[in-house]
Amino acid sequence: MPCSIGSADYPWVADLDGQPAFGSKAQLRQVEKFWRKPSAADQAVRLALADLVPRFELEVAMARAEDQRQGLDRLVLAFHSGLEDPEFDPSALVLEELIIDPFSVGLNSQHALILVRVAGDARRQVRIWLLQEGAQEVRELTAAHALLNSHTYGLGRLEEVGLVQLITARLDLAALRLRAILADLEVFQEGPGSELSVPNSDAVRLAQAFVMGEREAGGAWSQWVSGAKQSARDFQSGTKLAALNKNQAATLVLREAGRKKAVQNLVQMRELAPADGTFPLLTGSNARLSRFERCQEVVRLGLEALAKDPFAAEVHQLVGISLDFIRSRRDAAVYLDRYLHLKGIRFYDTWTVAPGMQTTAEQDALLRVLS
């Protein structure tokens, strides 16, 4: 068991990296007190948690600036892909397309050298991996904060058995991984003043082959790309995050299984729930279900999903509108307010409820909560 490191106000435990964590025995009353009226020691913990997200956002901005300095933006503009780009690497799809066949796309000498340089940058590949993993943990932290705010300041009471412990466990894990990611990014992030290295002779020859369309250099290009990937794997294996992933493998598998379960249940819930105010037609065995029975099934599936993944916003929404149909607006408001908080909307905060900023589903949930 983790050792106690806390104050008299909250029984903090030491996480694997020695930082304060809620631990496995968090109680709702204690979490409420920490969230609403933190002591000086608790406030320091909360500020440290809140600081993780802007620190990560700064790393993202630095990575984008480094790619821009490498000339990657010029390459993307020259060979723009119509497909949707990944969140933290707007050039990923363009790079993937060019790496597959750089000999027949008409690269000029400048773009060819940029492609060779970026595709051979193992450190950049590690940074991309760290940023992708970090983005996931930022979403986890944001969701946990949203639900705790909904409970403390709104209507989304977290009173189901084991729910607050699951939320704080997910928060602990996200904070632990994000701290490791930030430490790794300090190692693999290029400094803003570092100079671009002079390309070696192999890089120049490959760039010339791309410009001339000399497919005979295909073997050398494959070795260049695979060599960078192998170096990236070697770098990655030595990171704090890789060690943490190995240590927390079972927990990460459990978290991912919970997410998949929520997605599976959500697919069934969408078929049954009156998401847009009307009940869609059903076929097969469900066709004989009454509207009341359909909503009952939505609630059952939703509660089962939330016991595995409480951060599934749409699950909260569908449970809420179904409870509004079969029980009462008061019961529905608990889940609808959680949904709104997960979407960044707080009914008591006029800045987040400005008209015209919500989707139809969010507007509907907000009206039900306000009523």
Residue pairs with C-beta under 8 A, 6 or more apart in sequence:
1 13
2 13
2 14
2 15
2 21
2 23
3 13
3 14
4 11
4 12
4 13
4 14
5 12
5 13
5 14
5 20
6 12
6 13
6 20
6 41
7 39
7 41
7 42
8 39
9 33
9 34
9 38
9 39
9 41
9 42
10 30
10 31
10 33
10 34
10 39
10 42
11 23
11 25
11 30
12 20
12 21
12 22
12 23
12 45
13 20
13 21
13 22
13 23
14 20
14 21
15 21
15 172
15 175
15 176
16 176
16 244
16 247
17 176
17 179
17 180
19 48
19 175
19 176
19 179
20 45
20 48
21 172
21 175
21 176
22 31
22 168
22 169
22 171
22 172
23 168
23 172
24 165
24 169
25 165
26 164
26 165
26 168
27 164
28 158
28 159
28 164
31 148
31 164
31 168
32 151
32 152
34 42
34 46
35 148
35 149
35 151
35 152
36 152
38 45
38 46
49 141
49 171
49 175
52 138
52 141
52 175
52 178
52 179
52 182
53 138
53 141
53 142
55 182
56 134
56 138
56 178
56 181
56 182
59 131
59 134
59 182
59 185
59 189
60 88
60 131
60 134
62 189
62 190
62 192
63 88
63 127
63 128
63 131
63 189
65 192
66 124
66 189
66 190
67 73
67 91
67 118
67 124
69 196
70 114
70 117
70 118
70 121
70 196
71 110
71 114
72 91
72 114
72 118
73 91
74 110
74 111
74 114
75 91
75 94
75 95
75 98
75 111
75 114
75 115
75 118
76 90
76 91
76 94
78 111
79 94
79 97
79 98
79 105
79 111
80 94
81 93
81 94
81 97
83 93
85 91
85 92
85 93
86 92
86 93
86 132
87 132
87 135
88 128
88 131
88 132
88 135
89 128
89 131
89 132
92 128
95 115
95 118
95 119
98 105
98 107
98 115
99 115
99 119
99 225
102 112
102 115
102 210
102 221
103 209
103 210
103 213
103 214
103 215
103 217
103 218
104 213
107 115
107 207
107 210
107 211
108 211
109 207
109 208
109 211
112 206
112 207
112 208
112 210
112 211
113 199
113 203
113 204
113 207
115 207
115 210
116 199
116 203
116 206
116 207
116 210
116 224
117 196
117 199
117 203
118 124
119 224
119 225
119 228
120 203
120 224
120 225
120 227
120 228
121 228
122 228
122 229
122 231
122 232
122 234
122 235
123 188
123 190
123 232
123 235
125 228
125 229
125 232
126 184
126 188
126 232
126 235
126 236
126 239
127 185
127 188
127 189
129 232
129 236
130 181
130 184
130 185
130 188
130 239
130 241
131 185
133 177
133 181
133 241
134 178
134 181
134 182
134 185
137 174
137 175
137 177
137 178
137 181
138 174
138 178
139 311
140 170
140 171
140 173
140 174
140 311
141 171
141 174
141 175
141 178
143 170
143 310
143 311
143 313
143 342
144 167
144 168
144 170
144 171
144 174
144 311
145 171
146 338
146 341
146 342
146 344
147 156
147 158
147 167
147 310
147 311
147 338
147 341
147 342
148 158
148 167
149 341
149 346
150 156
150 158
150 337
150 338
150 340
150 341
151 157
151 158
151 164
153 346
153 348
154 337
154 340
154 341
154 346
154 347
154 348
155 333
155 334
155 337
155 347
155 369
156 334
156 335
156 337
156 338
156 341
157 334
158 164
158 167
160 303
160 306
160 307
162 307
163 306
163 307
163 310
166 307
166 310
167 310
170 255
170 310
170 311
173 248
173 251
173 252
173 255
176 244
176 248
177 241
177 244
177 248
180 239
180 240
180 241
180 244
181 240
181 241
183 240
184 239
184 240
184 241
187 239
188 235
199 207
202 220
202 224
203 224
205 217
205 220
206 217
206 220
206 221
206 224
208 214
209 216
209 217
209 220
209 221
236 242
245 252
257 308
258 308
258 309
259 308
259 309
259 312
261 304
261 305
261 308
261 309
262 305
262 306
262 308
262 309
262 312
262 315
263 312
264 305
265 301
265 302
265 304
265 305
265 315
266 305
266 312
266 314
266 315
266 318
268 297
268 301
269 298
269 301
269 302
269 305
269 315
269 318
270 318
271 280
271 282
271 286
272 282
272 286
272 289
272 294
272 295
272 297
272 298
272 301
273 294
273 295
273 298
273 318
273 321
273 322
274 291
274 295
274 321
274 322
274 325
275 317
275 318
275 321
275 361
276 360
277 364
279 291
279 294
281 287
282 289
282 294
286 294
289 297
291 325
292 325
292 326
294 322
295 322
295 323
295 325
295 326
296 322
296 326
298 318
298 319
298 322
299 319
299 322
299 323
299 326
302 315
302 316
302 318
302 319
302 322
302 335
303 319
305 312
305 315
306 312
306 315
306 316
306 319
309 315
311 342
313 338
313 339
313 342
313 343
314 339
316 335
316 336
316 338
316 339
316 342
317 335
317 336
317 339
317 361
317 365
319 335
320 332
320 333
320 334
320 335
320 336
320 339
320 365
320 368
321 332
321 336
321 364
321 365
321 368
322 332
323 331
323 332
323 335
324 331
324 332
324 336
324 368
329 368
329 371
332 368
333 368
333 369
336 365
336 368
336 369
337 347
337 369
339 365
340 346
340 347
340 362
340 365
340 366
340 369
343 358
343 362
344 352
345 352
345 353
345 358
345 362
345 366
346 352
346 353
347 353
347 366
347 369
347 370
353 366
358 366
